[in-house]
Amino acid sequence: MTRGSLTRSTSFSSQDNHESDSSAKFGALLAGLGIAALGLTRKSATRVAMVATGATIASFALRDDSAEQSQSSSCATSSIIVNVPRERAYSFWRDFSNLPQFMNHLKSVEVSDGRHSRWVAYGPMNKEIEWDAEITDEQENERILWQSIEGSDISMLGIVEFTEAAGKRGTLIKVNISYESPGGALSNTAAKLLGKDPSFLMRQDMRRFKALLEAGEIPTTEGQSHGPRSLLSGLFGAMNPDEPVKKNAGRSLANAHKRRVS
Amino acid sequence: MKAICWMGKEKMSVEDVPDPKILNPRDAIIRITRTCICGSDLHLYNGFMPTMEQGDIVGHEFMGEVVEVGSGVNREKLKVGDRVVVPFTIACGNCFFCNEQLWSLCDNSNPNYWIAEEMMGNSPSGLFGYTHMMGGYAGGQAQYARVPFADVGPLKIPEGLSDEQVVFLSDIFPTGYMGAENCNIRPGDTVAIWGCGPVGLFAIKSAFLLGAERVIAIDRFPYRLQRAKEAGAETINYEQVDDLVQSLKDMTGSMGPDSCCDAVGMEAAGHTLPFMIDRAKQVMRLSFDRPNVFRQCIMACRKGGTISMPGVYGGLVDKIPLGQFMNKGLTLKTGQTHMMRYMKPLLELIEQHKIDPSFVISHRVSLDEAPEMYKTFRDKQDECTKVVIDPWAESKAA
């Protein structure tokens, strides 16, 4: 028995997961090659994009990542400088109910008391995943550490640190959030297909955090006017790795009020 | 409303689309009174810019009247009824870059930041009516437009000035001016400017305003060279000289111009071997750019001189004479225009009658006539220099 299969055998359902993963991958390979082939028939500038997208999907499907499959945890890190005083950045974050405004995978965070909160996140197929978390350590204007309480469906650990940025450019924020869950519940299919890791998504979250605090709103073009779209646009929309949940009417509306500081 | 949409390579069409609405608190809606076709719209028309989508509303040079403002707009800075020119770059006004007056590098205005970040390492500001990599904001070749961060960009226009006098404050006048400013002009300098389109013409006028003694303008269309001459420049038709670099040296006592300004960018024409290779690579989509003007700038510029690049480039290029650039000790200054730095001072120049930007206009059309003007403008037919659109005018044909 190899070391890889030893690790995998710790999960009872690993065999099932592996099989469904294989068929998903075969589907992705077919879809990828299909998009690339369709792209080759195009004359316009979309050809390069289509071939590249198709090839990316196909190469993902062909990649041997059996090592990754044995892990059901994800760890995301990011840092960003926000042009506001440390107190402002800290207090906005410390009120966890603000987090869904810029963390796209979160539906809501309800703060029940000074240390406890209830989190609801979007999982695959828009399934909601809930857990309770508590703040286990904090230093005002410097650091917050929180984690899911024992016995939750999902295990989460988050650390965020606030320091003065060099050159009086505001606050340097470093964040590290790790999730552990059966079957990688918070995975983003589009992001995964495009080879984006959890830190990519965290960077987008932090961009939105920065825009909220600096500009008072998150830039958007969602809902703006346009002329007739082609089928390709829908495809590109579906492949946006920064959109963790497939768009639907309710979700779009949910986004609209999440884009601004209340 | 009616709007011009990019429907594919060399396909612009007038479409009926929903009126824009306020999407964010700091938005405003503008009823557009004048809008223009820009040379950089031709890069979209020719299909050289990646991340366009069918149905995108184009146009980034527009002005009009404020008809609606969002709840987050500072009413002291902008209110309903104001007549404004809208800069083509979108800026939040509060980030490090805006504070540094580097407005076209705003950190918070591109909703698709990650696409540009992957291609360039970081994203510049969002732009109206351009690629999705630059934000994918609906543009201003339309009857109405939504303007984000409306209390930062739009410049109020005093009474007594016509739309045609001020509409070019939206892009090409400040762009030509920054192109000249980036030349580091000192009194007595000689400046060579490649491209006598609207930006080149404004760069010529601005170079003189900034103290240049001589301006040498380079193009191949006699009517454009004529306009450059009228602006006070000496001219070279590069198709009529054997060696452009040698001609420039001959005109400057073998020294070369103190500054060289590339007001052409990624779709330069030419007939040299490197140009042919660039053209072939562009056709095969191996490259977006044909950087032969930039190459000539490096070879022609005097030692220790400055190259200014207002012309737009898309991505990776090769066969740039970098060793020559280094050994000659040259300086390169470039970037999308930091609009809000220039709009007000340039408006004052217009008010003081030091310049009337409307001199560049060659065509005035309705929205319905605009799509065909893309071809006219690109192919330099009918002595086309600058097309201005009245989005409310009835089509002459109708």
Chai-1 contact restraints between the chains, C-beta under 6 A:
chainA,res_idxA,chainB,res_idxB,connection_type,confidence,min_distance_angstrom,max_distance_angstrom,comment,restraint_id
A,S44,B,G8,contact,1.0,0.0,6.0,A-B,restraint_1
A,S44,B,K9,contact,1.0,0.0,6.0,A-B,restraint_2
A,A45,B,G47,contact,1.0,0.0,6.0,A-B,restraint_3
A,V48,B,R285,contact,1.0,0.0,6.0,A-B,restraint_4
A,N83,B,C95,contact,1.0,0.0,6.0,A-B,restraint_5
A,N83,B,F96,contact,1.0,0.0,6.0,A-B,restraint_6
A,R169,B,F96,contact,1.0,0.0,6.0,A-B,restraint_7
A,R207,B,Y113,contact,1.0,0.0,6.0,A-B,restraint_8
A,A211,B,N108,contact,1.0,0.0,6.0,A-B,restraint_9
A,E214,B,N94,contact,1.0,0.0,6.0,A-B,restraint_10
A,E214,B,C95,contact,1.0,0.0,6.0,A-B,restraint_11
A,E214,B,N108,contact,1.0,0.0,6.0,A-B,restraint_12
A,A215,B,C92,contact,1.0,0.0,6.0,A-B,restraint_13
A,A215,B,N94,contact,1.0,0.0,6.0,A-B,restraint_14
A,A215,B,N108,contact,1.0,0.0,6.0,A-B,restraint_15
A,E217,B,N24,contact,1.0,0.0,6.0,A-B,restraint_16
A,E217,B,P25,contact,1.0,0.0,6.0,A-B,restraint_17
A,E217,B,R26,contact,1.0,0.0,6.0,A-B,restraint_18
A,P219,B,S109,contact,1.0,0.0,6.0,A-B,restraint_19
A,P219,B,P111,contact,1.0,0.0,6.0,A-B,restraint_20
A,T220,B,L23,contact,1.0,0.0,6.0,A-B,restraint_21
A,T220,B,P111,contact,1.0,0.0,6.0,A-B,restraint_22
A,T221,B,P111,contact,1.0,0.0,6.0,A-B,restraint_23
A,T221,B,G136,contact,1.0,0.0,6.0,A-B,restraint_24
A,T221,B,Y137,contact,1.0,0.0,6.0,A-B,restraint_25
A,G223,B,L23,contact,1.0,0.0,6.0,A-B,restraint_26
A,Q224,B,A138,contact,1.0,0.0,6.0,A-B,restraint_27
A,S225,B,V17,contact,1.0,0.0,6.0,A-B,restraint_28
A,S225,B,P18,contact,1.0,0.0,6.0,A-B,restraint_29
A,S225,B,P20,contact,1.0,0.0,6.0,A-B,restraint_30
A,S225,B,A138,contact,1.0,0.0,6.0,A-B,restraint_31
A,H226,B,G55,contact,1.0,0.0,6.0,A-B,restraint_32
A,G227,B,C5,contact,1.0,0.0,6.0,A-B,restraint_33
A,G227,B,E15,contact,1.0,0.0,6.0,A-B,restraint_34
A,G227,B,V17,contact,1.0,0.0,6.0,A-B,restraint_35
A,G227,B,G55,contact,1.0,0.0,6.0,A-B,restraint_36
A,P228,B,G55,contact,1.0,0.0,6.0,A-B,restraint_37
A,R229,B,Q54,contact,1.0,0.0,6.0,A-B,restraint_38
A,R229,B,G55,contact,1.0,0.0,6.0,A-B,restraint_39
A,S230,B,Q54,contact,1.0,0.0,6.0,A-B,restraint_40
A,S233,B,E53,contact,1.0,0.0,6.0,A-B,restraint_41
A,D242,B,W114,contact,1.0,0.0,6.0,A-B,restraint_42
A,R260,B,P25,contact,1.0,0.0,6.0,A-B,restraint_43
